[in-house]
Amino acid sequence: MTARTMQTGTVLATPEIWGGVECSIIRLRNRWRDETAETGHTGRLADLGRIRDLGIRTLRYPLLWESISPDDIETADFSWHDERMPRLKELGIDVIAGLLHHGSGPRYTDLLDPAFPELLARHARRVAELYPEVRRFTPVNEPLTTARFSALYGHWYPHRRRLPDFARALINQCRGVALAMRAIREVTPHAALVQTEDLGKTFSTPLLGYQADYENERRWLTFDLLFGRVDRSHPWFSRLIDHGIAEQELQAFVDEPCPPDIVGVNHYPTSERFLDHRRSKLPAGALVGGNGRHHYADLDAVRMHLPLGSLGPEPRLREVCARYDRPVAVTEVHHGCSRDEQLRWLNEVWSAANRLAGEGKNIAAVTVWALFGCVDWNSLLMREDGAYEAGAFDVRSPSPRLTALGRAVRQMASSASPTHPVLDSPGWWRRDTRFFRPPPETTAELGAEGNARKVLILCKDAALGGAFCRIAAHRGLEFIALDANDLNITEPHSVRRVLLKHRPWAFIRLASAQPAGGRLDGQHATGEGPADGAVLATVCAAAGVALMTVTSDALVGKTLSGGLVESCPVTPVSGIRNLNATVEEMVMKHHPRALVIRTSAVFGPWNTGDALSQILDEIAVDRALRLPADAVCSPTYVPDLAHAALDLLIDGETGLWHLANDGAVSWYEWAREVADSLGLDPRLVLRDHGGAGDLAPAALASERGQLMPSLASALGRFLRECDVRWNKTSAALGS
């Protein structure tokens, strides 16, 4: 769809699917963070073909000022783009060129610099001259949001927290948009402006209604300025004057408006806010601020009891369509959450856009944002935690791996609706568990007739089984937990009966190769019989049911450094034994699309009798114990394991995959570190240089992709989330 077509009022019944690469270049004091580099896209030209294979034909793509002219406006390096722009044209992908994405410009300017708009316009002209095939531009992404984060909240450079600085940053960016488009149109007369902005809505208690009104009027400023609407009758005209903006600057927008050809809406589950002054009713940990008149907390509106239909993408899109007579596109859809929730959020936005288009609203497109994921957006990039959120692809594998989100994009690009079973259940933002306080009555939205397709979870190990059930429930996955009394997995008729009764889309089998309650004392299991794997795999394959097996402690032996990857030989010569080898072979032989997960020694925040819990029980009663110091393992935080394994299952992955937290340590070192962190006496853990290490769980790594956080991160969360208390004089106590 071209800008010319949309300007004539032509409305498509089905919005297009656009794509976007997370590309923010954000300055933090005197350092910059570049999301294009941190997600690896900078070095992967082949990513462009991957985008085309999704069916995407329009792409928001960075030609960012900071990366092209970082040191001097007179000097520009387009070498990276000169390789990619012709390739995009060859692939049939139209580019919406982004020139500034949450940035404050190169080092020689900033958002408060009077020269900022003119400098940006010079960069814009250069881009237009070099790439005349580009017809759509976003000179500045989310000016209002960037002004708030940089000049009102102090998160990003120039780290100001004053209303006059906020006003100046906003006006400079919007003036920069207008001048940039003027410069671009001198080169490309019919170039279209795709103006993006985060759009939510603020709700409040009655007392704070005035503050909610203030913020709800402010949210339109980017668009209202560019449309030339901020005149003397606008509620923000006098406010901007009071904050130091000259009247002639505002009049310039009125006299020479730069109306967007497409109004771009970026909306996230927590874009909507609720202001609450009632301290006694605030959730634990809520931060209380104020405006000089009242103190209040700024809360996620989605977690408050508000009228149905007041929150979410559909009411926000309706507001935009009613306010501006222009085509509307959702220009960012991303949710940093589990794969099922990512799918549900994309599907909700896609469905809302299609409903409005079906009513005759001019909804041009829905943009799948962060196709290759993003890094550290959970902290607005202010922390360098390496917190990665996948998108249509997961870049933690040797080459970007297509996720279930990417498969859904393919369906949408062909004008179909996603069909994944997890979509039978509502997203967390529509389940009753989301509320700060329980609702007076059930408000959750169920799948069709409440008949969500289910996952069967067969639990042979308490630590694994309990964790997977908890995490599945947390993610809104419909599941049924089974035990040995529910079916005999060596008997085909028994397995068929259970599958016929529950009609699952997936079957998860969880087990430990070590004996229940065993603890590195020379005992070990002999593994399970081949029939245990063969029958279940055969019946699931015939029924078209996805199968995932998860086994902990299956690989035993001394690993002195690093970890064992999936292709490592497991033979007597290697010194590593696989206690579950026969079952794994049978599963993959009889169900070629089965997913076989190996993990190491699991530990969790719940008192499920895992090895670490038993070790801590001993130390808590001042009982010394010896643990191997001559071999390393990969302690694995079971919530991380469950999340990663479920993501892979939903993605439709197959074959063998090692999942463990990133890090290896000896049992001796591990027990001492955890004991010390809990205030127990680490001296009670003694070195054992004997043979027990030969039977200890081996350290694991993955050549298919390290999907789980570091061991240090896992330990920190274990200490915060553990529902068991240990002290020096008593065994574990339930909290």
Protein Blocks (a to p, Z undefined) as FASTA:
>chain_A
ZZklmmnopacfbdcddddddfbdcdehjaccdfklmnommmmmklmmmmmmnopabdcd
dddfklmmmmbmkbccfklmmmmmmmmmmnopacdddfbghiabjfkbcfklmklmmmmm
mmmmmmmmmmmmbmbdcfbghkllmmmmmmmnomacehiabfklmmmmmmmmmmmmmmmm
mmmmmmmmmbccddddddddddddfklmmmmmmmmmmmmmmmmmmnopacfklmklmmmm
mnopafklmmmmmmmccddfbdcddddfklpccddfblklpcehiacddehjagcddddf
klpccdehiacjklmmmmmmmmpccddddfbdcddddfklmmmmmmmmmmmmmmmmmnop
acfbdcdehklopehklnnomacghpacddfbcckbmbdcddfklmmmmmmmnopacfbf
klmpccfklcfklpmbdcfbdfbdcdehhiaccdddddfbfklmmmmmmmmmmnopacdd
ddfklpcfkbmklmmmmmmmnopabdcddddfbdehiaheopacebjafklmmmmmmmmm
mnopacddddehkbgcddfbhcddfklccdfklopacfklmmmmmmmmmmmkbccddddd
dddfbdehpaklmmmmmmmnopacdddfkbccddddfklmmmmmmmmmmnopgcjddddd
eddddfklmmmmmmmmnopafklpccdfbfklmmgccddddfkbpfbdcfklmmmmmmmm
pcbdcdfkbccddZZ
